[in-house]
Amino acid sequence: MCLCSSFAFADYSIEKINGDLYRFVDDRHRSVFLVKDDGILLVDPLNHDAASWLKAELKKRFDKPIKYVVYSHNHGDHIYGSEVFDDPETVFVSHVLTKQDIVETRTKVVVPEITFQDQLNLSLGDSEVQLRYHGPNDGRGSISMLFAQEKTLFVVDWVIVGRMPWRKLWSYDIRGMINSTRVVLTLDFDTFVGGHADMGTKADVARYLGYIEALQAAVVDGIHEGKTITDMKESIRLDEYKDFRNYEAWLPLNIEGVYERLVEESGMGWRPDL
């Protein structure tokens, strides 16, 4: 992993990942962009102010047209600001479910022109970006993005490196996250970049998977043992992962979030054997 150069202003920074791939940081949010001779592929504009700053920096430092803007999923904290890049030369891309949600909820972003169901490969110069849908995990139409030549995987929200999953797992499908993360671990990448928190390696993604698998298993065990949510929040410890940021503060919230999803989505709250 290489963070060979960094340009910063206020809460914004641009960091070189490897090759022609860069990470854009806006406070707690991250996106990535690929720069080639024939243009730039950008993932997630984040918000209007961040997108405006980034567009000016891209013009100043690279002076290449924006060929693609890819939405990682439907959540507004990642895809707002798209109007900044709205140009006849720029093609907006998303999963079909992301576009459906944008249209039906009247989200104030540029509506994607290109959509896909399972996988779409985009070529830019000598690089290929592989977009994949793995089923439900977080939000609507959330995808993984593999920058094949750069051997870098970008995933937003449903894989987190160096930090606990967000509080009560708002909008997460815990089993979908497990399924999706198992699949991306079969892909060929060395470097992981997330939409939040840290960069890492494939081993870091595997460790994160171990945490969410252990978290779900512990809550399932607690329900079968007749424990209340209060009991579980007091008794469940996953100290192998206590180095994750916010471990003490968010572990009880993670437990509560998994409990609510198991009770509501799996119907464990009204099963006759429990």
C-alpha positions as a LaTeX table, in Angstrom:
\begin{tabular}{lrrr}
\hline
Residue & $x$ (\AA) & $y$ (\AA) & $z$ (\AA) \\
\hline
Met1 & 0.00 & 0.00 & 0.00 \\
Cys2 & 1.37 & 3.40 & $-0.92$ \\
Leu3 & 0.27 & 6.81 & 0.29 \\
Cys4 & 2.95 & 8.49 & $-1.75$ \\
Ser5 & 1.50 & 11.98 & $-1.88$ \\
Ser6 & $-1.17$ & 13.99 & $-0.14$ \\
Phe7 & $-2.77$ & 17.37 & $-0.88$ \\
Ala8 & $-5.00$ & 18.72 & 1.88 \\
Phe9 & $-7.37$ & 21.65 & 2.46 \\
Ala10 & $-9.58$ & 21.97 & 5.55 \\
Asp11 & $-11.20$ & 18.54 & 5.97 \\
Tyr12 & $-10.43$ & 17.43 & 2.41 \\
Ser13 & $-7.44$ & 15.46 & 1.21 \\
Ile14 & $-6.32$ & 13.45 & $-1.81$ \\
Glu15 & $-4.04$ & 10.45 & $-1.26$ \\
Lys16 & $-2.34$ & 8.29 & $-3.87$ \\
Ile17 & $-3.20$ & 4.61 & $-3.31$ \\
Asn18 & $-1.19$ & 2.94 & $-6.04$ \\
Gly19 & $-0.74$ & 3.31 & $-9.78$ \\
Asp20 & $-3.23$ & 5.88 & $-11.06$ \\
Leu21 & $-5.74$ & 5.30 & $-8.25$ \\
Tyr22 & $-6.38$ & 7.88 & $-5.54$ \\
Arg23 & $-8.50$ & 8.19 & $-2.39$ \\
Phe24 & $-10.51$ & 11.35 & $-1.64$ \\
Val25 & $-11.22$ & 11.99 & 2.06 \\
Asp26 & $-13.93$ & 14.31 & 3.36 \\
Asp27 & $-13.93$ & 14.09 & 7.15 \\
Arg28 & $-15.58$ & 10.68 & 7.87 \\
His29 & $-16.34$ & 9.85 & 4.22 \\
Arg30 & $-14.09$ & 8.45 & 1.50 \\
Ser31 & $-14.33$ & 8.01 & $-2.25$ \\
Val32 & $-11.83$ & 6.96 & $-4.91$ \\
Phe33 & $-10.93$ & 8.05 & $-8.43$ \\
Leu34 & $-8.85$ & 6.62 & $-11.25$ \\
Val35 & $-6.90$ & 8.94 & $-13.55$ \\
Lys36 & $-5.86$ & 7.80 & $-17.04$ \\
Asp37 & $-4.77$ & 9.65 & $-20.17$ \\
Asp38 & $-8.29$ & 9.53 & $-21.63$ \\
Gly39 & $-10.12$ & 10.67 & $-18.50$ \\
Ile40 & $-11.14$ & 10.09 & $-14.90$ \\
Leu41 & $-13.48$ & 7.57 & $-13.27$ \\
Leu42 & $-14.87$ & 8.87 & $-9.97$ \\
Val43 & $-16.81$ & 6.93 & $-7.35$ \\
Asp44 & $-19.27$ & 8.87 & $-5.15$ \\
Pro45 & $-19.23$ & 12.70 & $-5.13$ \\
Leu46 & $-20.21$ & 12.70 & $-1.38$ \\
Asn47 & $-21.83$ & 16.16 & $-1.16$ \\
His48 & $-21.94$ & 19.48 & $-2.97$ \\
Asp49 & $-19.09$ & 21.21 & $-1.12$ \\
Ala50 & $-16.79$ & 18.20 & $-1.27$ \\
Ala51 & $-17.57$ & 17.60 & $-4.94$ \\
Ser52 & $-16.92$ & 21.26 & $-5.78$ \\
Trp53 & $-13.53$ & 21.17 & $-4.07$ \\
Leu54 & $-12.64$ & 17.87 & $-5.71$ \\
Lys55 & $-13.65$ & 19.03 & $-9.19$ \\
Ala56 & $-11.41$ & 22.08 & $-8.88$ \\
Glu57 & $-8.50$ & 19.95 & $-7.64$ \\
Leu58 & $-8.93$ & 17.42 & $-10.46$ \\
Lys59 & $-8.89$ & 20.24 & $-13.00$ \\
Lys60 & $-5.83$ & 21.85 & $-11.45$ \\
Arg61 & $-3.77$ & 18.69 & $-10.94$ \\
Phe62 & $-4.81$ & 16.43 & $-13.83$ \\
Asp63 & $-6.88$ & 18.47 & $-16.33$ \\
Lys64 & $-8.67$ & 15.38 & $-17.67$ \\
Pro65 & $-12.39$ & 14.98 & $-18.48$ \\
Ile66 & $-14.59$ & 13.12 & $-15.99$ \\
Lys67 & $-15.66$ & 10.10 & $-18.05$ \\
Tyr68 & $-17.58$ & 8.16 & $-15.39$ \\
Val69 & $-19.23$ & 8.85 & $-12.05$ \\
Val70 & $-20.16$ & 5.58 & $-10.30$ \\
Tyr71 & $-22.61$ & 5.47 & $-7.39$ \\
Ser72 & $-21.72$ & 2.88 & $-4.75$ \\
His73 & $-25.35$ & 2.67 & $-3.53$ \\
Asn74 & $-28.34$ & 4.91 & $-2.84$ \\
His75 & $-27.43$ & 6.71 & 0.38 \\
Gly76 & $-27.38$ & 10.48 & 0.15 \\
Asp77 & $-24.29$ & 10.95 & 2.30 \\
His78 & $-22.27$ & 9.36 & $-0.50$ \\
Ile79 & $-23.97$ & 10.33 & $-3.78$ \\
Tyr80 & $-25.14$ & 13.91 & $-3.24$ \\
Gly81 & $-23.16$ & 16.60 & $-5.02$ \\
Ser82 & $-23.44$ & 14.75 & $-8.33$ \\
Glu83 & $-24.76$ & 17.89 & $-10.04$ \\
Val84 & $-21.23$ & 19.29 & $-9.81$ \\
Phe85 & $-20.10$ & 16.66 & $-12.33$ \\
Asp86 & $-23.20$ & 16.77 & $-14.54$ \\
Asp87 & $-21.79$ & 17.18 & $-18.03$ \\
Pro88 & $-22.65$ & 15.71 & $-21.46$ \\
Glu89 & $-19.23$ & 14.00 & $-21.50$ \\
Thr90 & $-19.78$ & 12.31 & $-18.13$ \\
Val91 & $-21.65$ & 9.01 & $-17.82$ \\
Phe92 & $-23.32$ & 8.19 & $-14.49$ \\
Val93 & $-23.41$ & 4.50 & $-13.51$ \\
Ser94 & $-25.15$ & 2.50 & $-10.76$ \\
His95 & $-26.84$ & $-0.77$ & $-9.94$ \\
Val96 & $-30.46$ & $-1.02$ & $-11.13$ \\
Leu97 & $-31.79$ & $-0.94$ & $-7.55$ \\
Thr98 & $-29.88$ & 2.25 & $-6.81$ \\
Lys99 & $-31.42$ & 3.93 & $-9.84$ \\
Gln100 & $-34.87$ & 2.63 & $-8.90$ \\
Asp101 & $-34.53$ & 4.12 & $-5.42$ \\
Ile102 & $-33.21$ & 7.43 & $-6.77$ \\
Val103 & $-36.16$ & 7.75 & $-9.15$ \\
Glu104 & $-38.91$ & 6.54 & $-6.82$ \\
Thr105 & $-37.80$ & 8.61 & $-3.81$ \\
Arg106 & $-36.97$ & 11.64 & $-5.99$ \\
Thr107 & $-33.41$ & 11.82 & $-4.70$ \\
Lys108 & $-31.81$ & 15.08 & $-5.84$ \\
Val109 & $-28.90$ & 13.57 & $-7.75$ \\
Val110 & $-28.12$ & 12.94 & $-11.41$ \\
Val111 & $-30.07$ & 9.85 & $-12.49$ \\
Pro112 & $-27.69$ & 7.11 & $-13.75$ \\
Glu113 & $-27.62$ & 6.50 & $-17.49$ \\
Ile114 & $-26.03$ & 3.04 & $-17.28$ \\
Thr115 & $-27.21$ & 0.36 & $-14.87$ \\
Phe116 & $-26.51$ & $-3.34$ & $-14.40$ \\
Gln117 & $-27.88$ & $-6.38$ & $-12.54$ \\
Asp118 & $-24.93$ & $-8.59$ & $-11.57$ \\
Gln119 & $-21.64$ & $-7.31$ & $-12.99$ \\
Leu120 & $-20.41$ & $-4.52$ & $-15.21$ \\
Asn121 & $-16.81$ & $-3.95$ & $-16.31$ \\
Leu122 & $-15.73$ & $-0.43$ & $-17.19$ \\
Ser123 & $-12.52$ & 0.19 & $-19.12$ \\
Leu124 & $-10.45$ & 3.33 & $-18.76$ \\
Gly125 & $-7.10$ & 3.42 & $-20.52$ \\
Asp126 & $-5.29$ & 0.19 & $-19.66$ \\
Ser127 & $-7.32$ & $-0.30$ & $-16.45$ \\
Glu128 & $-10.52$ & $-2.23$ & $-15.83$ \\
Val129 & $-12.97$ & $-1.53$ & $-13.02$ \\
Gln130 & $-15.23$ & $-4.47$ & $-12.13$ \\
Leu131 & $-18.55$ & $-3.50$ & $-10.53$ \\
Arg132 & $-20.39$ & $-6.35$ & $-8.78$ \\
Tyr133 & $-23.67$ & $-6.71$ & $-6.94$ \\
His134 & $-23.66$ & $-9.33$ & $-4.18$ \\
Gly135 & $-27.24$ & $-9.12$ & $-2.96$ \\
Pro136 & $-28.58$ & $-7.16$ & 0.03 \\
Asn137 & $-26.04$ & $-5.79$ & 2.49 \\
Asp138 & $-26.49$ & $-2.07$ & 3.09 \\
Gly139 & $-28.85$ & 0.35 & 1.42 \\
Arg140 & $-30.21$ & $-0.38$ & $-2.05$ \\
Gly141 & $-27.99$ & $-1.62$ & $-4.86$ \\
Ser142 & $-24.74$ & $-1.46$ & $-2.91$ \\
Ile143 & $-21.84$ & $-2.82$ & $-4.96$ \\
Ser144 & $-18.16$ & $-3.69$ & $-4.73$ \\
Met145 & $-15.66$ & $-2.09$ & $-7.08$ \\
Leu146 & $-12.48$ & $-3.95$ & $-7.99$ \\
Phe147 & $-9.75$ & $-1.93$ & $-9.68$ \\
Ala148 & $-8.19$ & $-4.96$ & $-11.30$ \\
Gln149 & $-4.80$ & $-3.64$ & $-12.45$ \\
Glu150 & $-4.34$ & $-1.76$ & $-9.18$ \\
Lys151 & $-5.46$ & $-4.84$ & $-7.17$ \\
Thr152 & $-7.59$ & $-2.59$ & $-4.99$ \\
Leu153 & $-11.14$ & $-3.22$ & $-3.73$ \\
Phe154 & $-13.46$ & $-0.35$ & $-2.81$ \\
Val155 & $-16.62$ & $-1.03$ & $-0.76$ \\
Val156 & $-18.82$ & 1.50 & 1.02 \\
Asp157 & $-20.48$ & 0.93 & 4.41 \\
Trp158 & $-20.74$ & $-2.87$ & 4.58 \\
Val159 & $-17.03$ & $-3.51$ & 5.05 \\
Ile160 & $-15.22$ & $-1.39$ & 7.64 \\
Val161 & $-11.51$ & $-1.64$ & 8.46 \\
Gly162 & $-10.10$ & $-0.41$ & 11.77 \\
Arg163 & $-13.43$ & 0.60 & 13.28 \\
Met164 & $-16.64$ & $-0.99$ & 14.54 \\
Pro165 & $-19.68$ & $-1.13$ & 12.24 \\
Trp166 & $-21.90$ & 1.92 & 12.67 \\
Arg167 & $-23.70$ & 1.94 & 16.01 \\
Lys168 & $-27.03$ & 0.03 & 15.76 \\
Leu169 & $-26.23$ & $-1.10$ & 12.22 \\
Trp170 & $-28.65$ & 1.40 & 10.71 \\
Ser171 & $-29.83$ & 0.11 & 7.30 \\
Tyr172 & $-27.55$ & $-2.96$ & 7.51 \\
Asp173 & $-28.60$ & $-6.48$ & 6.56 \\
Ile174 & $-26.24$ & $-8.37$ & 8.88 \\
Arg175 & $-26.49$ & $-11.73$ & 7.10 \\
Gly176 & $-26.29$ & $-10.04$ & 3.74 \\
Met177 & $-23.13$ & $-8.27$ & 4.90 \\
Ile178 & $-21.64$ & $-11.62$ & 5.92 \\
Asn179 & $-22.58$ & $-13.22$ & 2.59 \\
Ser180 & $-21.26$ & $-10.29$ & 0.54 \\
Thr181 & $-18.00$ & $-10.07$ & 2.47 \\
Arg182 & $-17.37$ & $-13.80$ & 2.05 \\
Val183 & $-17.73$ & $-13.36$ & $-1.71$ \\
Val184 & $-15.44$ & $-10.33$ & $-2.07$ \\
Leu185 & $-12.73$ & $-12.21$ & $-0.20$ \\
Thr186 & $-12.55$ & $-14.55$ & $-3.20$ \\
Leu187 & $-11.59$ & $-11.61$ & $-5.46$ \\
Asp188 & $-8.01$ & $-10.79$ & $-6.41$ \\
Phe189 & $-7.02$ & $-7.71$ & $-4.40$ \\
Asp190 & $-4.24$ & $-6.67$ & $-2.05$ \\
Thr191 & $-5.45$ & $-3.26$ & $-0.90$ \\
Phe192 & $-8.85$ & $-2.45$ & 0.58 \\
Val193 & $-10.38$ & 1.02 & 0.65 \\
Gly194 & $-13.66$ & 1.65 & 2.44 \\
Gly195 & $-16.21$ & 4.44 & 2.25 \\
His196 & $-15.41$ & 5.10 & 5.92 \\
Ala197 & $-12.51$ & 4.50 & 8.29 \\
Asp198 & $-9.15$ & 3.03 & 7.27 \\
Met199 & $-7.43$ & 1.49 & 4.30 \\
Gly200 & $-6.19$ & $-2.07$ & 4.79 \\
Thr201 & $-5.41$ & $-5.45$ & 3.28 \\
Lys202 & $-7.35$ & $-8.57$ & 2.40 \\
Ala203 & $-6.38$ & $-9.93$ & 5.84 \\
Asp204 & $-8.05$ & $-6.90$ & 7.46 \\
Val205 & $-11.26$ & $-7.60$ & 5.52 \\
Ala206 & $-11.14$ & $-11.25$ & 6.66 \\
Arg207 & $-10.77$ & $-10.11$ & 10.26 \\
Tyr208 & $-13.73$ & $-7.78$ & 9.92 \\
Leu209 & $-15.75$ & $-10.71$ & 8.57 \\
Gly210 & $-14.73$ & $-12.71$ & 11.64 \\
Tyr211 & $-16.16$ & $-9.98$ & 13.84 \\
Ile212 & $-19.57$ & $-9.75$ & 12.19 \\
Glu213 & $-19.84$ & $-13.57$ & 12.06 \\
Ala214 & $-18.98$ & $-13.79$ & 15.77 \\
Leu215 & $-21.40$ & $-10.95$ & 16.58 \\
Gln216 & $-24.33$ & $-12.64$ & 14.84 \\
Ala217 & $-23.51$ & $-16.05$ & 16.38 \\
Ala218 & $-23.33$ & $-14.59$ & 19.89 \\
Val219 & $-26.74$ & $-12.92$ & 19.56 \\
Val220 & $-28.32$ & $-16.08$ & 18.10 \\
Asp221 & $-26.92$ & $-18.05$ & 21.05 \\
Gly222 & $-28.27$ & $-15.46$ & 23.47 \\
Ile223 & $-31.78$ & $-15.67$ & 22.02 \\
His224 & $-31.74$ & $-19.48$ & 22.25 \\
Glu225 & $-30.58$ & $-19.24$ & 25.87 \\
Gly226 & $-33.57$ & $-17.03$ & 26.70 \\
Lys227 & $-31.51$ & $-13.92$ & 27.41 \\
Thr228 & $-33.03$ & $-10.49$ & 27.11 \\
Ile229 & $-31.38$ & $-7.82$ & 25.00 \\
Thr230 & $-30.23$ & $-6.18$ & 28.24 \\
Asp231 & $-28.62$ & $-9.45$ & 29.34 \\
Met232 & $-26.83$ & $-9.80$ & 26.02 \\
Lys233 & $-25.54$ & $-6.24$ & 26.01 \\
Glu234 & $-24.06$ & $-6.86$ & 29.45 \\
Ser235 & $-22.65$ & $-10.36$ & 28.86 \\
Ile236 & $-21.47$ & $-10.57$ & 25.25 \\
Arg237 & $-17.81$ & $-9.71$ & 24.84 \\
Leu238 & $-15.81$ & $-10.08$ & 21.65 \\
Asp239 & $-12.51$ & $-8.91$ & 23.05 \\
Glu240 & $-10.50$ & $-10.38$ & 20.20 \\
Tyr241 & $-11.68$ & $-7.27$ & 18.34 \\
Lys242 & $-11.33$ & $-4.70$ & 21.11 \\
Asp243 & $-8.66$ & $-2.87$ & 19.11 \\
Phe244 & $-11.40$ & $-1.75$ & 16.68 \\
Arg245 & $-12.15$ & 1.93 & 17.25 \\
Asn246 & $-15.35$ & 2.58 & 19.27 \\
Tyr247 & $-15.36$ & $-1.03$ & 20.51 \\
Glu248 & $-16.55$ & $-0.28$ & 24.05 \\
Ala249 & $-19.09$ & 2.36 & 23.05 \\
Trp250 & $-20.55$ & 0.60 & 20.00 \\
Leu251 & $-20.45$ & $-3.12$ & 20.90 \\
Pro252 & $-23.72$ & $-2.87$ & 22.89 \\
Leu253 & $-25.28$ & $-0.96$ & 19.99 \\
Asn254 & $-24.04$ & $-3.55$ & 17.47 \\
Ile255 & $-25.57$ & $-6.28$ & 19.65 \\
Glu256 & $-28.88$ & $-4.43$ & 19.81 \\
Gly257 & $-28.90$ & $-3.89$ & 16.05 \\
Val258 & $-28.30$ & $-7.57$ & 15.28 \\
Tyr259 & $-30.93$ & $-8.59$ & 17.86 \\
Glu260 & $-33.56$ & $-6.33$ & 16.27 \\
Arg261 & $-32.85$ & $-7.73$ & 12.80 \\
Leu262 & $-32.98$ & $-11.33$ & 13.96 \\
Val263 & $-36.24$ & $-10.74$ & 15.81 \\
Glu264 & $-37.88$ & $-8.79$ & 12.99 \\
Glu265 & $-36.42$ & $-10.24$ & 9.78 \\
Ser266 & $-36.00$ & $-13.86$ & 10.89 \\
Gly267 & $-39.11$ & $-13.87$ & 13.05 \\
Met268 & $-37.16$ & $-15.18$ & 16.04 \\
Gly269 & $-39.38$ & $-13.07$ & 18.27 \\
Trp270 & $-42.45$ & $-15.22$ & 17.60 \\
Arg271 & $-41.02$ & $-18.68$ & 16.96 \\
Pro272 & $-42.73$ & $-21.31$ & 19.17 \\
Asp273 & $-39.42$ & $-22.98$ & 20.09 \\
Leu274 & $-37.91$ & $-19.80$ & 21.58 \\
\hline
\end{tabular}
